[in-house]
Amino acid sequence: MATAGKVIKCRAAVAWEPSAPLMMEEIEVAPPQEGEIRIKVVATGVCHTDLYHLFEGKNKQGFPTVLGHEGAGVVESVGPGVTDFKPGDKVIPLFISQCGECRFCKCPKTNLCDRNWTSNNHNIMSDPITRLTCRGQPILQFMGTSTFSEYTVMNQIAVAKIHDDAPLDRVCLLGCGIATGYGAAVNTAGVTPGSVCAVFGLGAVGLAAVMGCKNAGASRIFAVDINEKKFEKAKIFGATDFLNPKAYNKPISEVLAEMTNGGVDFSLECVGNTEVMRSALESCVKGWGVSVMVGWTDVKDFSARPIQLISGKTWKGSLFGGFKSKDSVPKLVKDYMSGKIKLDEFITHNMSLEQVNDAINLMKTGECIRSILNISK
């Protein structure tokens, strides 16, 4: 590529400060260094975690930043020492790295990696080292990725090479939300055939969890949300029953207990709300019920009565659905291409990068499932 080894000037949506609209800017993207890859971003989803950082986390040290972490693109150039990627390869940037060498990567029980940005910088949701600059100052790469930009630079341990025929404006969703919800059901919860499940929150992550429960063979799947407009979409992914907590004058956990002879076998919280996390746990049957926290949040403590766990329930968390990123994302792309998992059905809006603030508002108001921003051709 003619741009290899040179600084690229390109468009990006920059978040200069918390709670403010993103600004379209011309940024500079440095050439990739040792072990790095520069990617031309073709498409990206807008995920609730982008909104969390902007409106809920609001740590000023995490700004200015380029948000976006659910993208797909094409390799523009590679730095020294990169042998597994070449210009033109289709790739998905990963917010969880997989170095393959640390104690976490070598352990089959987890998908964490010691070399990931989360190891030391989860509070600012970025690595302090960045290849992006704007107006003469460094711009953080949100979650190590920054897909609200025409170009980004990633370490090769946080990039997945995918099938050459994969449609980038669909498989970008496997960079976060869909893999997160789907894996939370099939990996972290370990949903079993014939089981009864409840999914709290029917955004993209929750609907992906419903899909995971369905594919794992659950016999009954309760879809729980205060927005009843989402129930029809949940039915497409396999939900069998639909509950609006506001329609009852008692806790939703009691409603579920009455409908399931004591509670569900598996529950998944896909909102990022500590009160909903407690409700999800209390909705599980004693003895063997498993509840999984999936929604991202780090601003409040969570709580429950000890008897909930003493009685035999399990409460656990899931990050990126428990998938080891570099190994699993290419397989998930093939699962989509073979029809095993759905992606198209999550997409409600297709927009341009310049419409990013409109896409954010659609998510804030619950009017979309996933908006895809078409970044470049």
KAGI-V748185 format. One record per pair of residues at least 6 apart in sequence whose C-alpha atoms are under 7 Angstrom apart, sorted by the first residue. I is the first residue (numbers start at 1). J is the second residue. D is the distance in whole Angstrom. If there is no record, write none. Layout:
# KAGI-V748185
i-><I/I>
j-><J/J>
d-><D/D>
This chain:
# KAGI-V748185
i-><1/4/5/6/7/7/7/7/8/8/8/9/9/9/9/10/10/10/10/11/11/11/11/11/11/12/12/12/12/12/12/12/13/13/13/13/13/13/13/14/14/14/14/14/14/14/15/15/15/15/15/15/16/16/16/17/17/17/18/18/18/18/19/19/21/22/24/26/27/27/27/28/28/28/29/29/29/29/29/30/30/31/32/32/32/32/33/33/34/34/34/35/35/35/35/35/35/36/36/36/36/36/36/36/37/37/37/37/37/37/37/37/38/38/38/38/38/38/38/38/39/39/39/39/39/39/39/40/40/40/40/40/40/40/41/41/41/41/41/41/41/41/41/41/42/42/42/42/42/42/42/43/43/43/43/43/43/43/43/43/43/44/44/44/44/44/44/44/44/45/45/45/45/45/45/45/45/46/46/46/46/47/49/50/50/57/59/61/62/62/62/63/64/64/65/65/65/65/66/66/66/66/66/66/67/67/67/67/68/68/68/68/68/69/69/69/69/69/69/70/70/70/70/70/71/71/71/71/71/71/72/72/72/72/72/73/73/73/73/74/74/74/74/75/75/75/75/75/75/76/76/77/78/89/90/90/90/90/91/91/91/91/92/92/92/92/92/93/93/93/93/93/94/94/94/94/95/95/95/95/96/96/96/97/97/97/97/97/97/98/98/98/98/98/98/98/99/99/99/99/100/102/102/104/104/104/104/104/105/105/105/110/111/111/111/117/117/117/121/125/125/126/126/126/126/126/127/128/130/130/130/130/131/132/132/132/133/145/145/146/150/150/159/160/160/160/161/162/170/170/171/174/176/177/177/178/178/178/179/179/180/180/180/180/181/181/181/181/181/182/182/182/182/182/183/183/183/183/184/184/184/184/184/185/185/185/185/186/186/186/187/187/188/188/188/189/189/189/191/191/191/191/192/192/192/193/193/193/194/194/194/195/195/195/195/196/196/196/196/196/196/196/197/197/197/197/197/197/197/197/198/198/198/198/198/198/198/199/199/199/199/199/199/199/199/199/200/200/200/200/200/200/200/200/201/201/201/201/201/202/202/203/204/204/204/205/206/207/207/210/210/210/211/211/214/220/221/221/221/222/222/222/222/223/223/223/223/223/224/224/224/225/225/225/226/226/226/228/231/245/253/253/253/256/256/257/257/262/263/263/263/264/264/264/264/265/265/265/265/265/266/266/266/266/267/267/267/267/267/268/268/268/268/268/269/269/269/269/269/269/269/270/270/270/271/272/272/272/274/277/278/278/280/281/281/284/284/286/286/286/287/287/287/288/288/289/289/290/290/290/291/291/291/292/292/292/292/293/293/293/294/294/294/335/336/336/346/346/347/347/347/347/348/348/348/348/349/349/349/350/350/350/351/351/351/351/352/352/352/353/353/353/359/362>
j-><76/77/31/31/28/29/30/31/28/29/30/26/27/28/29/26/27/28/150/24/25/26/27/149/150/24/25/26/27/148/149/150/22/23/24/25/66/148/149/22/23/24/25/64/65/66/22/23/63/64/65/66/63/64/65/60/63/64/54/55/58/60/54/55/357/357/354/134/132/133/134/132/133/134/131/132/133/151/152/131/132/38/38/78/79/153/79/80/79/80/81/79/80/81/82/155/156/78/79/82/153/154/155/156/75/77/78/79/153/154/155/156/75/76/77/78/151/152/153/154/73/74/75/76/151/152/153/73/74/75/76/150/151/152/71/72/73/74/147/149/150/151/375/376/72/73/168/374/375/376/377/71/72/73/168/169/172/372/373/374/375/70/71/72/147/172/372/373/374/70/71/172/173/370/371/372/373/68/370/371/372/177/296/67/68/299/124/124/124/125/126/140/139/140/139/140/141/142/139/140/141/142/146/148/142/146/147/148/142/145/146/147/148/95/143/145/146/147/175/147/172/173/175/176/92/93/147/172/173/175/91/92/93/168/172/90/91/92/168/88/89/90/91/86/87/88/89/90/91/87/88/87/86/161/161/162/163/164/159/160/161/162/159/160/161/172/175/145/158/159/160/175/158/159/175/325/143/144/145/158/116/158/325/113/115/116/157/158/325/105/113/157/158/324/325/326/105/113/115/157/106/113/114/110/111/112/113/114/111/112/113/322/322/323/324/126/127/144/127/142/143/140/141/142/143/144/144/140/138/139/140/141/153/138/139/140/139/152/154/152/375/376/326/326/329/330/330/330/343/344/333/329/320/204/205/204/205/208/320/321/205/319/320/321/205/206/208/209/321/208/209/211/212/321/212/321/322/323/209/294/318/321/322/191/209/212/213/212/213/216/321/322/318/321/322/266/290/292/213/216/218/266/216/217/218/216/217/218/217/218/219/218/219/220/265/218/219/220/221/264/265/266/218/220/221/222/264/265/266/267/221/222/223/264/266/267/268/206/209/210/222/223/224/267/268/269/206/223/224/225/268/269/270/271/224/225/269/270/271/225/230/369/346/369/370/270/270/234/237/237/238/239/237/238/238/240/239/240/241/239/240/241/242/234/239/241/242/243/242/243/244/243/244/245/244/245/246/244/242/252/279/282/283/263/283/263/283/285/283/284/285/283/284/285/289/284/285/288/289/290/284/289/290/291/280/284/290/291/292/280/291/292/293/294/276/277/280/292/293/294/295/293/294/295/295/295/296/297/302/293/303/304/291/291/315/290/291/311/312/313/311/312/313/312/313/313/314/313/314/315/314/315/316/315/316/317/318/316/317/318/317/318/319/341/342/343/369/370/369/370/371/372/368/369/370/371/370/371/372/371/372/373/371/372/373/374/373/374/375/373/374/375/371/368>
d-><7/6/5/6/6/6/5/6/6/5/7/6/6/5/6/5/6/7/6/7/6/5/6/6/6/6/6/6/7/6/4/6/6/5/5/6/6/6/6/5/5/6/7/7/6/5/5/7/7/6/5/6/6/4/7/7/6/6/5/6/5/7/5/5/6/6/7/7/7/6/5/6/5/6/6/5/7/7/7/5/7/7/6/6/5/6/5/7/5/5/6/6/6/5/5/6/6/6/5/7/7/6/4/5/7/6/4/6/6/5/6/6/6/6/5/6/7/6/4/6/6/6/5/5/6/5/6/5/5/6/6/6/5/7/7/6/4/7/6/7/5/6/6/7/6/5/7/6/5/5/6/6/6/7/6/5/7/7/6/5/5/5/4/6/6/6/6/5/7/5/6/7/6/6/6/5/6/7/7/6/7/7/7/6/6/7/6/6/4/7/7/7/5/6/5/4/6/6/7/6/6/6/5/6/5/5/7/6/7/7/5/4/5/7/7/5/6/6/7/7/6/6/5/5/6/6/6/5/7/6/6/4/7/6/5/6/6/6/7/6/5/5/6/7/5/5/5/7/7/5/7/5/7/7/6/6/7/6/7/5/5/5/6/5/7/7/6/6/6/5/6/7/5/5/6/7/6/6/6/7/6/6/6/6/7/5/5/4/7/6/6/5/6/7/6/6/7/7/7/5/6/7/6/6/7/6/5/7/7/7/6/7/6/6/5/6/5/7/6/6/5/6/6/5/5/6/6/7/7/7/6/6/6/6/5/7/5/7/7/6/6/6/7/5/7/7/7/5/6/6/6/7/6/6/5/7/6/5/6/6/6/7/4/4/4/6/5/4/6/5/5/6/5/6/7/4/6/7/7/7/6/4/7/6/6/5/6/6/7/6/7/6/6/7/6/7/7/6/6/6/7/7/6/6/6/6/4/5/6/5/5/5/6/7/6/6/6/5/6/5/5/7/7/6/5/6/6/6/5/6/6/4/6/7/6/5/6/6/7/7/6/5/6/6/5/6/7/6/5/6/6/5/6/7/6/5/7/5/5/6/6/6/6/5/7/6/5/6/7/6/6/6/5/6/6/6/5/5/6/6/6/5/6/7/6/6/5/6/6/5/6/7/5/7/5/6/6/7/6/6/6/6/4/6/6/4/6/5/5/5/4/6/5/5/7/6/6/7/5/6/6/6/5/6/6/7/6/5/6/7/6/5/6/7/7/6/6/6/5/6/6/7/5/4/5/4/5/5/5/6/7/6/6/5/7/7/7/6/6/6/6/4/6/6/5/5/6/6/5/6/6/5/6/6/5/5/7/6/5/6/6/5/7/6/6/7/6/6/6/5/6/7/6/6/6/6/7/5/6/6/5/6/7/6/5/6/5/5/6/5/6/6/6/6>
